[in-house]
Amino acid sequence: MSERTWKQVLEGKTIPAWEDEIDIFEGQVGLRKQGKIDEKVFAETRLRRGAYGQRYDNGHRADGLAVKQLAFPDVPTKGPETVWDAPGMCRIKIPFGGVTPEQLEVLADCAEEYSDGILHVTTRQDFQLHFVHIEDTPDMMRRLAAVGITTREACGNSVRNVTACPRAGVCHTETFDVSPYSKALMLFLLGHPDVQDFGRKMKPAFSGCQHEACGLVQMHDVGYVAKVQDGQRGFSFVVGGGLGPVPHQAKTLYDFIPEEELLPATQAVCRVFARLGEKANRGRARIKFLVAKLGIDEFRKLVDEERKKLPHDDRWTAFLNDMPRTQGDAVREPAALPAGDRAPGFDEWYATNIYRQRQEGYALVTLNLPLGDLTSEQTRSLVDIAREYVGDNIRTTVEQNMVLRYVREADLPKLHAALVAVGLGTPGASTIVDVNACPGTDTCKLGIAASRGLAAELIKQLTVKSASMDEAVKGLRVNISGCFNSCGQHHVADIGFYGNSRKVAKRTVPHFQVILGGQWTENAGAYGLAVGSVPSKAAPQVVDALADAYAAGREKNEIFQSWIARLGKREVRKIIEPFMKVPAYEDDKSFYTDWGDSREFTIGDLGVGECAGEIVSLFAIEIVKAEGQAFDAQCSLDEGDYVEAEDLAYKSMLTAARSLVRSEYIDVSEKPDDIVNEFKKRFVDSERFYDKYAKDKFARYLLTRHADGPGRGDLDDAKARTEEALLFIEAAHACDARQSVAAPGGPVADVLAEQAGA
């Protein structure tokens, strides 16, 4: 960004339309259509412009009909016409979640004209539009840029959206408002030459409080917590966090950096990551792996050295003299909520969706958006409501909701009525009925199970039961991911699910792994661990069973995480074990479909020969032992025996590998070297364990541990190995499924490749 552009932004003038960049992208779109740009090159180009491919003809909604339309049945959906015309997804950056009525109007128009008429709020405060044709994206980008919105680097190997607490500036417990700093960082890094050579993405987050959820900084690549030291504003700066298949807690890089060091310190981190981060193996290319490999002390030393070499940039401190505008003016003078009768539903809505701001007489109102969706028509109604009651004070949240800030308390009854009239007055924000979910199999190519379908079903069932729920149960958080990549942030929920699958009598059954005991507060202070995989159709019963057991067995004021820890994973597993079984197909066919899709999850009755039948049976018998060892590893981890946990996790991977090898070489010994050698020769070198999305990432978990030997014996190492073991076992299941599909006499298919995710 030029000096002039930077000054325009800081002065609050019209943000430039980034016209040249969009013109270049439009030219690349045309060249790709003519076959003059390689698809791999173009893929990275479009990803850096926020344009993703989308899932079609995958055994789930080949016509583009998504679960979102369970909520909006009258909204038409565009389907693919040709390979080139197959619509995709466009992600739109909303730094710190701040959005104005003018911007929302343009977003509503774009959703209606280029998409399916639905705006989707993501778990990173972005908006996503689905079913967008690639040829429409340049025009759409120009319209967004004209109101100060960009899609640049919303995807790809880049710095993603900079998130921040939606209560920043109105929170009672914050140190100071972090919103202007988050916007300054976004503007500084957008298109910066030092962030163009990453092996993978980098996600930043800001929090104004140390102990609340706020920005969830502990699960981010780089995170900043507001802090004042000796009267000086600054931040506690953490690095190396991340969810994904193997979650990492962030480490403290600097206990305190003054505000003038925010931009240069981050720039130095970016340069170290770009230079030393993994490039060849995408599965190890996030900054969390570099920090774990080097150790935080060595990483800090490298950042310090890089900081000393940085050429001075006036922008490092320019924003401090004229902070980016992030707070609109209150539309109305403050006034307290008057006494008197309330409309039906108001009290329930007030109890869950209202936060009284530190500014007396004002409230923050949360719009609970089921599945994170609202229509273009609803968005335009929201624009009218916002202009009347709050002006520019609108933000998105990482909980896939939106908030209106600076609502005069006296206006709450009228505001509630206006929101109810347009379907935006749903109560239950931040309660158990406010389920978060990634797109899953609706539109994501990596989705294994229908996360949105399950979320929709849970919302429906839990809403009916909410009136009679124990208050502690109402406060539980449920998050769902369609695969283990944790886009639904399942690791930090009280009850989390991620999609996987199991083979049952030659059919593939959608499943969800159950993750329990994550911590949302303390900025995502702790991650839950898996306790078992249940059929997708049994997941609502699992939530009911856990909620009932918690309500009945908790001690006074005991939170869910503490209750889980007190019981221990062996006892917790007993709660979900009754729901882990899959009935025979003849007894209940519903288990062989996923939520929101009436078709069978598998491709049908697979034809396999006797040999393949014996192979499947042998694998099914022996993989159970591996799963048992992996669960024992989790229990040892839970009990603080990190050395044993790491060893059991390694052994479970060996057992899973041997179960595959024995399917064709019955005489393989139990010696680790023999197992690894045969597994590598038969399944890795031949790429039979290789998945088109995950590639050989999961195989490396075993091969690397076998070559390197035992780890450090600490908590971080044991947690990582335990997570890797669970993923390796899932990959073994997927490999066995692919083997059966390709067996002589069976259907020739790659359709189960996506079962392994990426």
WONOR-V274029 format. One record per helix or strand of 3 or more residues. SS is the DSSP state (a for helix, b for strand). FROM is the first residue (numbers start at 1). LEN is the number of residues. If there is no record, write none. Layout:
[[SS/FROM/LEN] [SS/FROM/LEN]]
This chain:
[[a/3/8] [a/19/15] [a/39/10] [a/68/4] [b/88/5] [a/95/3] [a/101/14] [b/118/4] [b/127/6] [a/134/12] [a/179/11] [a/193/3] [b/204/4] [a/217/3] [b/222/8] [b/232/8] [b/251/8] [a/259/18] [a/282/3] [a/287/8] [a/296/14] [a/315/7] [a/346/8] [b/354/3] [b/362/6] [a/370/3] [b/373/3] [a/376/14] [b/394/3] [b/402/7] [a/409/13] [a/440/3] [a/451/18] [a/471/4] [b/478/4] [a/490/3] [b/495/10] [b/507/10] [a/521/4] [b/529/7] [a/536/18] [a/560/8] [a/569/9] [a/589/4] [a/610/29] [a/642/20] [a/672/13] [a/697/12] [a/715/27] [a/753/4]]
